[in-house]
Amino acid sequence: MTDRLKALLFWIIGVLLLAGVALIGAGWVGALAFNRMADAEMERLLAVKANASRPITAHDLAPLPAPVQRWLRQAQVMGKRPIQAVRLTQRARLRLNPEQNWMAAEAQQTFCVDNPGFVWKVNIQMNPLLKIVGRDKYVEGRGEMLIKLLGLIPVAEAQGPEIDQGTMLRFLAEMVWFPTAALSSYLSWEEVSENQARATMTYGGQSVSGVFTFTDEGYVQSFSAQRYMESNGQYSLEEWLVKAVEHKEFGGIVIPYKAQVVWNLDTGPFHWFSCELESVEYSF
């Protein structure tokens, strides 16, 4: 190898290293700015003052369908005040189509219960150099999704009736992490069978509903609903299934802490998301 070729090779390697360092630096700065934005949204969500409440009694559970009553007793809500807000962290993995490899993710989520809403922020590691950050939120009856590459380059941003419906259903499904919300005035219940109950959530001029399935002992087994799914810019109503895998106690409340999310499509089930709760902090 000639000296000129060696010099050229070292120059190319140097440029690539500098580009890699610049990419990592840009990603760090972008993710920091994105996380600050999401954190501010979380704080605004929690700034809403909750109404004073008293401990839950058997009288509060009496109007509910039998399987819902079993669930709340199993969750150990009796004698506790209704949960007003939740902060949690997750480890997760996800993929955007059945052929794609799973991507590891870490997420934080904040819920407000009295004025139902949530903000969810996620960091997704596509590969050792590329990271995607995302934020889903449901606030004041409206939903929004935002995804950015390296926290800087917009990849997807969506809002509108289909996103409102989807984020509202997500709040309803994830209510199993703060089960006292089952007593909220914006929810109504209908017994479907011995181990199933349909919940309808009405808020912000919109209603959504889905079916919760419970075990004989009262543990949550699944939640299913018709939810809008986006594919190539088009939305269609598809069966959306959330499976509770294992339960654990956090802050005196027993909840599902591992879950799988599946789209049941005409082409077959598409398992696209799994998560495990790492920490849960309740405000009563």
C-alpha positions in Angstrom: 0.0 0.0 0.0 1.4 3.3 -1.1 1.8 6.3 1.3 -0.8 8.2 -0.7 -3.3 5.4 -0.4 -2.6 5.0 3.4 -3.2 8.8 3.9 -6.4 8.6 1.9 -7.6 5.6 4.0 -6.8 7.4 7.3 -8.6 10.5 6.0 -11.7 8.4 5.2 -11.7 6.7 8.6 -11.3 10.0 10.3 -14.2 11.5 8.5 -16.4 8.5 9.3 -15.4 8.7 13.0 -16.2 12.4 13.1 -19.5 11.8 11.4 -20.3 9.1 13.9 -19.5 11.3 16.8 -21.5 14.1 15.3 -24.5 11.8 14.8 -24.3 10.6 18.4 -24.0 14.1 19.7 -27.0 15.3 17.6 -29.0 12.4 18.9 -28.2 13.2 22.5 -29.1 16.8 22.1 -32.3 16.0 20.2 -33.4 13.4 22.7 -32.7 15.8 25.6 -34.9 18.5 24.0 -37.7 16.0 23.2 -37.7 14.6 26.7 -37.9 18.1 28.2 -41.0 18.7 26.0 -42.6 15.5 27.1 -41.7 16.1 30.8 -43.3 19.5 30.6 -46.5 17.9 29.2 -46.5 15.4 32.0 -46.3 18.1 34.6 -49.1 20.1 33.0 -51.2 17.0 33.1 -50.6 16.5 36.8 -51.2 20.2 37.6 -55.0 19.6 37.5 -56.2 19.4 41.1 -58.2 16.3 42.0 -61.3 16.3 44.0 -61.1 15.1 47.7 -62.2 11.5 48.1 -62.9 9.0 50.8 -61.8 5.3 51.1 -63.6 2.8 48.9 -66.2 0.6 50.5 -68.4 -2.3 49.5 -71.2 0.2 48.9 -69.1 1.7 46.1 -68.7 -1.6 44.4 -72.3 -2.7 44.7 -73.6 -1.2 41.4 -70.8 -2.9 39.3 -71.1 -6.2 37.5 -70.0 -9.2 39.5 -66.7 -9.9 37.6 -65.7 -6.2 38.0 -66.3 -6.4 41.7 -64.2 -9.6 42.0 -61.4 -7.8 40.1 -61.4 -4.7 42.3 -61.4 -6.9 45.5 -58.5 -9.0 44.0 -56.7 -5.8 43.2 -56.9 -4.8 46.9 -58.6 -1.4 46.5 -61.0 -1.9 49.4 -60.4 0.7 52.1 -58.0 2.7 50.0 -58.7 6.1 48.5 -59.2 6.4 44.7 -56.0 6.8 42.8 -55.7 10.4 41.4 -52.5 10.1 39.4 -49.9 7.6 38.3 -46.3 7.6 37.3 -44.7 4.5 35.9 -41.7 3.2 33.9 -41.6 0.3 31.4 -39.2 -1.9 29.6 -40.7 -2.9 26.2 -40.1 -4.3 22.8 -42.0 -3.5 19.6 -42.1 -3.9 15.8 -44.0 -2.2 13.1 -44.8 -5.3 10.9 -44.6 -9.1 11.4 -41.4 -9.4 9.3 -39.5 -6.8 11.3 -37.1 -7.6 14.1 -38.0 -6.6 17.6 -36.7 -3.3 18.8 -35.9 -2.6 22.5 -37.5 0.4 24.2 -37.8 2.2 27.5 -40.8 4.3 28.4 -42.2 6.6 31.1 -45.9 7.3 31.4 -48.0 9.6 33.5 -51.8 9.3 34.1 -54.4 11.7 35.5 -57.6 9.9 36.6 -60.2 12.5 37.6 -59.7 14.4 34.3 -58.7 11.3 32.3 -55.5 11.6 30.3 -52.0 10.3 29.9 -48.6 11.3 28.4 -46.3 8.4 27.3 -42.7 9.0 26.1 -40.5 6.2 24.7 -36.9 5.8 23.6 -36.5 3.1 20.9 -33.1 1.8 20.0 -33.2 0.9 16.3 -29.5 0.0 16.2 -26.3 1.0 18.2 -26.3 4.5 16.5 -29.9 5.3 15.7 -32.5 6.1 18.3 -36.1 7.0 17.8 -38.0 9.0 20.5 -41.8 9.1 20.6 -44.6 10.6 22.6 -48.3 9.6 22.7 -50.8 11.6 24.7 -54.5 11.8 25.5 -55.4 15.1 27.0 -58.8 16.9 27.3 -60.4 14.2 25.1 -57.9 14.6 22.3 -55.1 12.3 21.2 -51.7 13.0 19.5 -48.8 10.9 18.3 -45.3 12.3 17.6 -42.2 10.3 16.6 -38.8 11.8 15.8 -35.5 10.2 14.7 -32.7 11.3 17.0 -35.2 13.6 18.7 -34.8 16.0 15.7 -36.2 14.6 12.5 -40.0 14.2 12.4 -40.9 10.6 11.3 -44.6 10.7 12.1 -47.1 13.1 13.6 -50.8 12.3 13.8 -53.9 13.6 15.3 -57.6 13.6 14.5 -60.7 11.5 15.2 -59.0 8.1 14.7 -56.1 9.1 17.0 -58.6 10.4 19.6 -60.4 7.1 19.5 -57.2 5.0 19.7 -55.7 7.0 22.6 -59.0 7.0 24.5 -59.2 3.2 24.1 -55.6 2.9 25.3 -56.5 4.9 28.5 -59.5 2.5 29.0 -57.3 -0.6 28.6 -54.5 0.7 30.7 -56.9 1.5 33.5 -56.0 -1.9 34.9 -52.8 -0.3 36.2 -54.9 2.1 38.3 -58.1 0.0 39.0 -59.9 2.5 41.2 -60.7 4.4 38.0 -63.3 1.7 37.3 -65.5 3.8 39.7 -65.1 7.0 37.7 -68.2 8.8 36.5 -67.1 8.8 32.9 -67.3 5.0 32.9 -70.3 2.7 32.6 -70.3 -1.1 32.9 -72.4 -3.9 31.5 -72.1 -7.6 32.4 -71.4 -9.7 29.4 -70.9 -13.1 31.1 -69.7 -14.6 34.4 -66.2 -13.5 33.7 -66.6 -10.6 31.2 -67.8 -7.0 31.4 -68.1 -4.3 28.8 -66.8 -0.8 29.8 -67.9 2.3 28.0 -65.9 5.5 28.5 -67.6 8.8 27.6 -65.6 11.9 27.7 -64.9 15.0 25.6 -67.9 14.4 23.4 -66.8 10.9 22.4 -67.5 7.3 23.6 -65.5 4.1 23.2 -66.1 0.7 24.6 -64.3 -2.6 25.1 -64.6 -6.0 26.9 -62.6 -7.0 29.9 -62.1 -10.7 30.6 -61.3 -11.9 34.1 -60.3 -15.2 35.7 -62.5 -16.9 38.2 -60.3 -15.5 40.9 -60.7 -11.9 39.6 -57.4 -11.3 37.9 -57.5 -9.3 34.6 -57.0 -11.6 31.6 -57.5 -9.4 28.6 -59.1 -6.4 27.0 -60.4 -6.3 23.5 -62.0 -3.6 21.4 -62.4 -2.4 17.8 -59.6 0.2 17.3 -58.5 2.2 14.3 -55.3 0.8 12.8 -53.2 2.9 10.3 -51.6 1.2 7.3 -50.1 3.1 4.4 -52.0 6.3 5.4 -55.4 4.6 5.6 -57.3 3.7 8.8 -59.5 0.6 9.3 -61.3 -0.7 12.4 -59.5 -3.9 13.6 -59.7 -6.1 16.7 -57.2 -4.8 19.2 -56.3 -7.3 22.0 -54.3 -6.6 25.2 -53.3 -9.7 27.1 -52.3 -9.5 30.8 -49.5 -12.0 31.3 -48.5 -11.7 35.0 -49.6 -9.8 38.1 -47.7 -8.0 40.8 -48.3 -5.7 43.7 -47.2 -2.1 43.5 -47.9 0.4 46.3 -50.5 -2.0 47.8 -52.4 -2.5 44.5 -52.3 -5.8 42.5 -52.1 -5.1 38.8 -50.9 -6.8 35.6 -47.3 -5.9 35.2 -46.5 -7.8 32.0 -48.7 -7.4 28.9 -48.8 -8.2 25.2 -50.6 -6.2 22.5 -52.0 -8.0 19.4 -53.8 -6.9 16.3 -56.2 -9.7 15.2 -56.2 -9.2 11.5 -57.8 -11.1 8.6 -54.3 -12.3 7.7 -53.8 -13.6 11.3 -52.7 -12.2 14.7 -49.9 -9.6 14.7 -48.2 -9.4 18.1 -46.5 -6.0 17.9 -45.9 -4.8 21.4 -44.9 -6.3 24.8 -44.1 -4.4 28.0 -43.1 -5.0 31.6 -43.7 -2.4 34.3 -40.5 -1.6 36.3 -41.9 0.9 38.8 -45.3 2.4 39.6 -45.9 5.4 41.8 -49.5 6.3 42.9 -50.9 9.5 44.2 -54.1 9.0 46.2 
